Amino acid sequence: MKRNNKLVLEFIYHTQLINMEFKEAYENYKNYAGSLVEPDYDVHVDDSKESKIRVMTEEEFEWQLLNDSKFRNKWANGCVKELTLEQRANMYFLKHPDWAMSIDDVFFDGHGIPRRTIVR
């Protein structure tokens, strides 16, 4: 099968651009959170293991983007994508291929299937 090089390059560019949006969002967050003199529990983590207030790691930042709408609205910078019911169903059926049921958000919410993803 012959590849369309233009489409491949456009895909690579789009993927890099979206990944840059996440990295830029995280950098903006780190710069802001790191500049605060007083702790702000909307942007800092109370790390009991280290006994200190600190800036979120990239993984913690990603979790907040996916699970906290107020945080996402402030920091996402276009890097979060809502998943369709079909996409959520595909994720579920990868875990449970022999199940059949109706598809709705309430069911997937109860089974830990996310509503959104970080676009990379």
C-alpha positions as CSV (number, residue, x, y, z in Angstrom):
1,M,0.0,0.0,0.0
2,K,1.4,3.4,-1.0
3,R,1.5,6.0,1.7
4,N,0.4,9.6,1.1
5,N,3.5,11.4,2.4
6,K,1.6,14.7,2.7
7,L,-1.0,13.1,5.0
8,V,1.7,11.4,7.1
9,L,3.6,14.7,7.5
10,E,0.3,16.5,8.4
11,F,-0.4,13.8,11.0
12,I,3.1,14.1,12.5
13,Y,2.8,17.9,12.6
14,H,-0.7,17.8,14.2
15,T,0.5,15.3,16.8
16,Q,3.6,17.4,17.6
17,L,1.4,20.6,17.8
18,I,-1.0,19.0,20.3
19,N,1.8,17.6,22.4
20,M,3.3,21.1,22.4
21,E,0.0,22.4,23.7
22,F,0.1,20.1,26.7
23,K,3.8,20.9,27.3
24,E,3.0,24.6,27.0
25,A,0.0,24.3,29.4
26,Y,2.2,22.5,31.9
27,E,5.0,25.0,31.6
28,N,2.5,27.9,32.1
29,Y,1.1,26.1,35.2
30,K,4.6,25.5,36.6
31,N,5.7,29.1,36.0
32,Y,2.6,30.4,37.7
33,A,2.5,28.0,40.6
34,G,6.3,28.3,41.2
35,S,6.1,32.1,41.4
36,L,3.6,32.1,44.2
37,V,4.9,33.1,47.6
38,E,2.0,31.7,49.6
39,P,0.5,28.3,49.0
40,D,-2.6,28.1,46.8
41,Y,-4.3,24.8,47.2
42,D,-6.0,25.2,43.8
43,V,-2.6,24.9,42.1
44,H,-0.2,23.3,44.7
45,V,0.0,19.8,46.2
46,D,0.2,19.2,49.9
47,D,2.9,16.4,49.9
48,S,2.7,14.6,53.2
49,K,5.6,12.3,52.4
50,E,7.9,15.3,51.9
51,S,6.1,17.5,54.5
52,K,5.9,20.4,52.1
53,I,3.7,22.2,49.6
54,R,4.9,21.8,46.0
55,V,4.1,22.2,42.3
56,M,2.3,19.3,40.7
57,T,4.2,16.7,38.7
58,E,3.3,16.4,35.0
59,E,1.3,13.2,35.9
60,E,-0.6,15.0,38.7
61,F,-1.2,18.0,36.3
62,E,-2.6,15.6,33.7
63,W,-4.9,13.9,36.3
64,Q,-6.2,17.4,37.4
65,L,-6.9,18.3,33.8
66,L,-8.9,15.2,33.2
67,N,-10.9,15.2,36.5
68,D,-11.4,18.8,37.7
69,S,-13.4,21.1,35.3
70,K,-12.5,24.3,37.1
71,F,-8.8,23.4,36.8
72,R,-9.2,22.3,33.2
73,N,-10.9,25.5,32.2
74,K,-8.0,27.5,33.5
75,W,-5.0,25.4,32.4
76,A,-5.9,23.0,29.5
77,N,-4.8,25.3,26.7
78,G,-6.7,23.1,24.1
79,C,-5.0,19.8,25.0
80,V,-8.0,18.0,26.5
81,K,-10.5,16.3,24.3
82,E,-13.9,15.0,25.3
83,L,-14.4,11.3,24.3
84,T,-17.5,10.2,22.4
85,L,-19.7,7.4,23.7
86,E,-18.3,5.3,21.0
87,Q,-14.8,5.9,22.0
88,R,-15.7,5.2,25.7
89,A,-17.4,2.0,24.6
90,N,-14.3,0.9,22.6
91,M,-12.2,1.4,25.8
92,Y,-14.7,-0.7,27.8
93,F,-15.0,-3.5,25.4
94,L,-11.2,-3.8,25.2
95,K,-11.4,-4.8,28.9
96,H,-14.6,-6.8,28.5
97,P,-14.8,-8.1,25.0
98,D,-17.6,-10.7,25.6
99,W,-20.1,-8.2,27.2
100,A,-23.0,-6.6,25.3
101,M,-25.2,-3.8,26.7
102,S,-26.6,-0.4,25.9
103,I,-24.1,2.5,25.8
104,D,-24.5,5.5,28.1
105,D,-22.3,7.8,30.1
106,V,-23.7,6.8,33.5
107,F,-22.7,3.2,32.9
108,F,-19.1,4.1,31.8
109,D,-18.7,6.6,34.7
110,G,-19.6,3.8,37.1
111,H,-16.9,1.5,35.5
112,G,-14.0,3.9,35.5
113,I,-14.0,4.7,31.8
114,P,-12.9,8.3,31.4
115,R,-15.0,11.0,29.8
116,R,-11.9,12.9,28.4
117,T,-8.3,12.3,27.4
118,I,-5.2,14.4,27.0
119,V,-4.5,14.8,23.3
120,R,-0.9,14.1,22.5
